[in-house]
Amino acid sequence: MVNVMKKHLAFDFGASGGRAILGVYENGKLTLTEIHRFLNEPVETNGTLHWDALRLFHELKQGLLKAQQQGHTDIETIGIDTWGVDFGLLDKNGDLLGNPVHYRDGRTDGMIEKSFAVMPKEQQYAHCGLQFMQFNTLYQLMAVKRDSPEILDIAKQALFMPDLFNYFLTGARVCEQTIASTSALCNPATHDFDTDLMHTFSLRDDLFPKTVKPGTVTGHLRESIIKELGLKYNPAVISVAQHDTASAVMAVPADGEHFAYISSGTWSLLGTETSAPCLSDEAMNLNFTNEGGYNDTTRLLKNIMGLWIIQECKRQWDRAGEIYSFGELADMASKAQPLRCLIDPDDDLFMTPNAMVDRIRAYCEKTGQYVPKTHGEVARCVYESLAMKYRFALEGLEKITGIHMPVLHVVGGGCQNKALCQYTADAIGRDVIAGPIEATAIGNIVCQMIASGELADLKQGRAMIADSFETTVYHPADTAAWDAKYVDFLKLIKH
């Protein structure tokens, strides 16, 4: 039987750029077409780093318009995913109270330690199950209360970034579970806000809307948007798995109950999918997080700094007029001598932008290692260090779960980096399965398809993904050299 062609539009907002990706489902397979691509450039004003939320919403509308211009007036649904933790505040009229603040802004420096004076570390983890990272929404709200308490008095409601864009589109205010789960304010078992935790930190119960499950229909486009853009279609807006990692995990083409993955991009998120949160002392001490996944699953994972470091290196070189593509940098890395120096990618030194190459060299000098000189040596240091940190996180994951993960799936844009994928296989001593590349957009679209009744469940969705997109397998090599160097790496990192 020939399936009727269905169309779905995914808006995928990353930390450095966004895309509108059209998914067409026909004859059991999914094909993707890029409709629109745009930059997401934060803006620093008066010493604070902001997201340009209104510009991003403008780009979202351009994606809707370009879809129509390219002949797609029969799009059934759209969905939006973004990074986590950040939020916008609305006043009593529903207007935005200033641009949302970027999670890399320095306002939360030292806030984790201050939070422990209000609620001890162990209690916080028991309530929310989230890893302790200074940009968590809880710590951002503490910074707002310290610096501008009147803003929270004026604010009628807070919306996470994808919920904010959905509100701009439809007028409906909802809070999708997977994006809420990144906040350190939610109970990982109930998937709703933890009122005891919020009361302890003097936050209002009604600051955020009640949570809804991924796949919930939010509404349709406002008539004002239809008129402004001259649209001939009005798709249903779906609250998909709105945290980009939650969408990416939906696209892991895994066959079986237990699998490990890395969602590889600006951040590397290494974890597994579980049926319930894990709040053990082991999980807390290894700083693993319990974030929400599709169908009430838990994403037991660890944030690793990821390709942010090489992106910042490239930006520094670009500014100096030494312009190379990421592919060229990976080729340079592969030609450099292996395993000469390593960094801890998650050291606070590498968290903020600017002068990243200088920081890498300073770290290596401080720790008594070879100091990388060439572009290739710096890139190789970054990639090999990430591979080592992946091994450390994978070993921690297996210790927490008691389950051996025979392979590691790598999805997202980072899976195109052949050098990093091979180093990862070498470091962990097992196969790495790379792909699909557009995992976040694919998971976004799969959630829309399940909500529309075209797919029965996620199992069918993952089977469709495996049939629709190619993957590449990397086999480990020279593991003895990596095992020996791993001993040195363990001495560098913060346990």
C-alpha positions in Angstrom: 0.0 0.0 0.0 1.3 3.5 -0.9 1.2 5.9 2.0 -0.1 9.4 1.5 2.6 12.0 1.7 2.6 14.0 4.9 4.6 17.1 5.7 6.0 18.4 9.0 8.2 21.4 9.8 10.8 21.3 12.5 12.3 24.5 13.9 15.6 23.6 15.6 17.3 26.4 17.5 20.9 25.7 18.6 23.3 27.9 20.6 24.9 29.3 17.4 22.3 29.0 14.7 18.9 27.6 13.8 17.2 25.8 10.9 13.7 25.1 9.6 13.7 21.5 8.3 10.8 20.0 6.3 10.2 16.4 6.9 8.2 14.5 4.3 6.9 11.0 5.2 6.1 8.9 2.2 6.1 5.2 1.6 7.5 4.4 5.0 10.5 6.7 4.8 11.3 10.1 6.0 13.2 12.7 3.8 14.5 16.0 5.0 14.8 19.4 3.2 16.3 22.5 4.7 13.9 25.4 4.2 15.7 28.1 6.1 19.0 28.6 8.1 20.0 31.5 10.3 22.5 32.6 12.8 21.8 32.8 16.5 24.2 35.4 17.8 23.9 36.6 21.4 24.2 40.2 22.1 26.1 41.7 25.1 24.6 45.0 26.5 25.5 46.7 29.7 27.7 43.8 30.7 25.0 41.2 30.3 24.9 38.5 27.6 21.4 38.1 26.0 19.6 36.1 23.4 18.1 38.2 20.7 14.6 36.6 21.1 12.7 38.9 18.8 15.2 38.4 16.0 14.9 34.6 16.5 11.1 34.8 16.3 11.5 36.9 13.1 13.6 34.1 11.7 11.0 31.6 12.7 8.4 33.5 10.8 10.7 33.6 7.8 10.9 29.8 7.9 7.1 29.7 7.7 7.1 32.1 4.8 9.9 30.3 2.9 8.1 27.0 3.2 5.1 28.5 1.4 7.3 30.2 -1.2 8.9 26.8 -1.9 5.5 25.3 -2.6 4.7 23.7 0.8 1.2 25.0 1.6 0.1 21.6 2.9 2.2 21.4 6.1 0.2 19.6 8.7 2.2 20.4 11.9 5.2 22.3 13.2 7.3 21.9 16.3 10.1 23.9 18.0 13.1 22.6 20.0 15.8 24.8 21.6 18.6 24.6 24.2 17.5 24.2 27.8 17.5 26.3 31.0 16.9 29.8 29.6 13.6 31.6 29.9 11.7 34.8 29.2 9.5 36.7 31.7 6.1 38.1 30.7 4.2 40.9 32.3 0.5 41.0 33.1 -0.2 42.0 29.4 1.8 39.0 28.1 4.6 41.3 26.9 8.3 40.2 27.2 10.1 41.9 30.1 13.5 42.3 28.4 15.6 39.9 26.3 16.2 36.5 27.9 19.7 36.2 29.4 22.2 33.7 27.9 23.2 30.8 30.0 26.9 31.6 29.6 26.4 35.0 31.2 28.5 35.4 34.4 25.6 36.4 36.7 25.4 32.8 38.1 29.1 32.6 39.1 29.3 31.1 42.6 25.5 30.6 42.8 25.7 26.8 43.2 27.6 27.2 46.4 25.2 29.9 47.6 22.3 27.5 46.9 23.7 24.9 49.2 23.2 27.4 52.1 19.5 27.4 51.3 19.1 23.7 50.5 22.0 21.2 50.9 23.4 19.5 47.9 22.0 16.1 48.8 18.5 17.5 49.3 18.6 19.4 46.0 19.5 16.3 44.1 16.8 14.3 45.8 14.2 16.8 44.8 15.3 17.4 41.1 17.9 14.8 40.2 19.8 17.4 38.1 23.5 17.7 37.7 25.0 20.8 39.4 25.8 23.3 36.6 26.0 27.0 37.3 23.5 27.9 34.5 20.6 25.8 35.7 17.4 27.8 35.8 17.2 27.6 39.6 20.6 29.4 39.9 19.6 32.0 37.2 16.4 32.8 39.2 18.5 33.2 42.3 20.6 35.7 40.4 17.5 37.6 39.3 16.2 37.7 42.9 19.6 39.1 44.0 20.1 41.6 41.3 16.6 42.7 40.2 14.0 41.3 42.6 11.4 43.8 41.3 11.4 42.0 37.9 10.0 38.8 39.5 7.4 40.9 41.3 6.3 42.4 38.0 6.5 39.1 36.1 3.2 37.3 35.6 4.8 34.2 34.2 8.0 32.7 33.0 8.3 30.6 29.8 11.3 28.5 28.6 12.6 29.4 25.2 10.6 27.0 23.0 7.4 27.7 25.1 8.0 31.4 24.5 8.2 30.9 20.8 5.1 28.7 20.9 3.3 31.5 22.8 4.4 34.1 20.3 2.9 31.8 17.5 -0.3 30.7 19.1 -1.1 32.8 22.2 -1.1 29.6 24.3 1.1 29.4 27.4 2.2 25.8 28.3 5.4 24.3 29.7 6.6 21.1 27.9 8.0 18.5 30.2 11.4 17.8 28.7 12.4 21.5 28.5 11.1 22.1 32.1 13.3 19.1 33.3 16.5 21.1 32.5 15.6 23.7 35.2 16.6 22.0 38.5 13.0 22.9 39.6 11.2 19.8 38.5 10.6 16.5 40.2 12.0 13.8 37.9 9.4 11.3 38.9 6.3 13.4 38.5 7.6 15.5 35.6 6.1 18.7 37.2 7.5 21.5 39.3 8.6 20.6 42.8 6.6 22.9 45.0 8.7 22.1 48.1 11.9 23.1 46.3 10.3 26.2 44.9 9.0 27.3 48.3 12.4 26.7 49.9 14.0 29.1 47.3 11.1 31.6 47.7 9.8 31.1 44.1 6.1 31.3 43.3 4.2 28.1 42.4 2.6 29.8 39.4 5.8 31.3 37.9 5.8 28.6 35.2 2.6 27.0 33.6 1.8 23.4 34.4 3.8 21.0 32.4 2.4 19.1 29.4 3.7 15.9 27.8 5.7 16.0 24.5 3.3 15.5 21.6 0.6 17.9 23.0 -1.1 20.1 20.5 -0.6 23.7 21.6 -2.8 25.3 19.1 -2.7 27.0 15.6 -1.0 30.1 14.4 -2.5 33.4 15.5 -4.6 35.1 12.8 -2.3 38.1 13.0 0.6 35.9 11.9 -1.4 34.4 9.1 -2.3 37.8 7.8 1.2 39.3 8.3 2.8 36.6 6.2 0.0 35.9 3.8 0.0 32.2 4.7 -2.3 29.9 2.9 -1.9 27.2 5.5 -2.3 27.0 9.3 -0.6 24.0 10.8 -1.2 22.6 14.2 1.6 23.6 16.6 2.9 20.6 18.6 4.8 20.9 21.8 7.4 18.3 20.8 10.2 17.0 23.0 11.3 20.6 23.1 14.7 20.3 24.7 17.0 19.7 21.7 18.7 16.7 23.4 15.3 15.1 24.1 14.5 15.3 20.4 18.0 14.1 19.5 17.6 11.0 21.7 14.3 10.2 20.0 16.3 9.9 16.8 18.9 7.4 18.1 18.4 4.4 15.8 18.9 1.9 18.6 17.4 -1.6 18.4 17.0 -2.8 22.0 16.2 -1.6 25.5 19.7 -0.5 26.6 21.9 1.8 24.6 24.3 4.6 25.2 24.4 7.8 23.1 26.1 11.1 22.6 24.2 14.0 21.2 27.1 15.8 19.7 27.1 19.5 19.0 28.2 22.6 20.9 27.6 20.4 23.9 28.2 16.7 24.1 25.4 14.9 26.1 26.4 11.3 26.9 23.8 9.1 28.5 21.2 6.4 28.2 17.4 6.2 28.2 15.8 4.7 31.4 12.3 4.0 32.6 12.8 5.8 35.9 15.2 8.4 37.4 18.3 7.4 39.2 18.9 9.4 42.3 21.6 7.4 43.9 24.7 8.8 45.7 26.8 7.4 42.8 24.8 9.4 40.3 25.0 12.5 42.4 28.7 12.2 43.0 29.4 11.6 39.3 27.2 14.6 38.6 24.8 12.8 36.2 21.5 14.4 35.5 17.9 13.0 35.2 16.1 14.9 32.5 12.8 14.2 31.0 12.4 12.1 27.8 9.6 11.2 25.5 6.8 9.0 27.0 7.9 9.7 30.6 11.3 8.2 30.2 14.4 9.6 31.8 17.5 10.8 30.0 20.2 9.8 32.5 23.2 11.7 31.1 26.2 13.9 31.7 26.9 17.3 30.0 30.4 17.5 28.5 31.7 20.7 27.0 31.7 19.3 23.5 32.5 21.1 20.3 32.2 24.6 21.9 35.9 24.5 22.5 36.9 23.9 18.9 34.3 26.4 17.7 35.9 29.0 19.9 39.3 28.1 18.7 38.1 28.5 15.1 36.6 31.9 16.0 39.9 33.1 17.4 41.8 31.9 14.3 39.1 33.5 12.0 39.6 36.8 13.7 43.3 36.6 13.0 42.6 35.9 9.3 43.5 32.2 9.6 40.3 30.8 8.2 39.8 27.0 8.0 36.7 24.9 7.9 36.0 22.4 10.6 36.7 19.7 8.1 40.1 21.1 7.4 40.8 21.4 11.1 39.9 17.7 11.6 42.3 16.8 8.8 45.0 18.8 10.4 44.4 17.1 13.7 44.6 13.6 12.1 48.1 14.5 10.8 49.4 15.7 14.2 51.3 13.4 16.5 48.8 11.5 18.7 48.3 11.7 22.5 50.9 14.4 23.3 48.7 16.6 25.5 45.2 16.6 27.0 42.9 19.0 28.7 39.8 18.5 30.9 37.1 19.8 28.6 34.9 20.6 31.6 37.4 22.8 33.4 35.8 26.1 34.2 38.6 27.7 32.2 36.9 26.6 29.0 33.4 27.7 29.8 33.4 31.3 28.6 34.1 32.7 25.1 37.3 34.3 23.7 41.0 33.4 23.6 40.3 29.7 23.7 43.6 28.7 22.0 45.5 30.7 24.6 43.6 29.0 27.4 44.4 25.5 26.0 48.1 26.3 25.8 48.1 27.8 29.3 46.4 24.7 30.7 48.9 22.4 29.1 51.8 24.5 30.3 50.4 24.7 33.8 50.0 20.9 34.0 53.5 20.2 32.7 52.5 18.8 29.3 53.6 19.4 25.8 52.2 22.8 24.7 50.5 22.5 21.3 51.8 24.9 18.7 50.1 24.4 15.4 46.4 24.5 14.5 46.5 20.7 14.0 48.1 20.1 17.4 45.6 22.3 19.2 42.6 20.6 17.4 44.0 17.1 18.1 44.4 18.0 21.8 40.7 19.1 21.9 39.4 16.0 20.1 41.5 13.5 22.0 40.5 15.2 25.3 36.8 14.9 24.4 37.2 11.2 23.5 38.9 10.6 26.9 36.1 12.5 28.7 33.5 10.4 26.8 35.3 7.3 28.2 35.2 8.6 31.7 31.5 9.5 31.4 30.6 6.1 29.8 32.4 4.2 32.6 30.4 6.3 35.1 27.2 5.6 33.3 27.8 1.8 33.4 28.8 2.1 37.1 25.5 3.8 37.9 23.2 1.6 35.9 25.1 -1.7 36.3 24.6 -2.3 32.6 27.4 -2.8 30.0 26.8 -0.7 26.8 28.3 -2.6 23.9 28.3 0.3 21.4 28.1 4.0 21.5 25.7 5.9 19.2 26.8 9.4 18.2 24.1 11.6 16.7 23.9 15.2 15.7 26.3 17.5 13.8 29.4 16.2 15.6 29.0 12.8 14.1 30.4 14.2 10.9 33.8 14.7 12.5 35.5 11.5 11.4 38.6 12.2 13.5 36.6 12.7 16.7 34.5 9.6 16.0 37.6 7.4 15.5 39.3 8.8 18.6 36.2 8.1 20.6 36.1 4.4 19.4 39.8 4.1 20.2 39.3 5.6 23.7 36.3 3.6 24.7 37.5 0.3 23.1 34.2 -0.4 21.4 32.3 0.5 18.2 30.9 3.9 17.6 27.9 4.1 15.4 27.6 7.6 13.9 24.4 9.1 12.6 21.9 10.4 11.8 23.4 13.9 11.5 20.1 15.9 11.7 19.0 14.0 14.8 17.4 16.9 16.6 15.2 17.8 13.7 14.4 14.2 13.0 13.3 13.6 16.6 11.2 16.8 16.5 9.5 15.5 13.3 9.0 12.0 14.7 7.2 13.5 17.7 5.0 15.4 15.4 4.3 12.2 13.4 3.3 10.3 16.5 1.1 13.1 17.6 -0.6 13.1 14.2 -1.2 9.4 14.3 1.1 8.5 11.4 3.4 6.5 13.7 2.2 4.2 16.4 5.0 4.9 18.8 8.7 5.7 19.2 9.7 2.1 18.5 8.2 2.4 15.1 9.8 5.8 14.7 13.3 4.5 15.4 12.8 1.7 13.0 11.8 4.2 10.3 14.8 6.3 11.1 17.1 3.3 10.7 15.5 2.6 7.3 15.7 6.3 6.2 19.2 7.4 7.2 22.7 6.0 6.8 25.1 5.4 9.7 28.8 4.9 9.8 30.6 2.4 12.1 34.0 3.2 13.6 36.0 0.3 15.0 38.5 0.8 17.8 42.3 0.7 17.0 45.5 1.0 19.0 43.6 0.8 22.3 46.7 0.0 24.3 48.1 3.4 23.7 44.8 5.0 24.7 44.6 2.9 27.8 48.0 4.0 28.9 47.3 7.7 28.3 43.9 7.4 30.0 45.8 6.9 33.3 47.4 10.3 32.8 44.0 11.8 31.9 42.4 10.7 35.1 45.0 12.7 37.0 44.0 15.9 35.2 40.2 15.8 35.6 37.9 16.8 38.4 36.3 13.7 39.8 
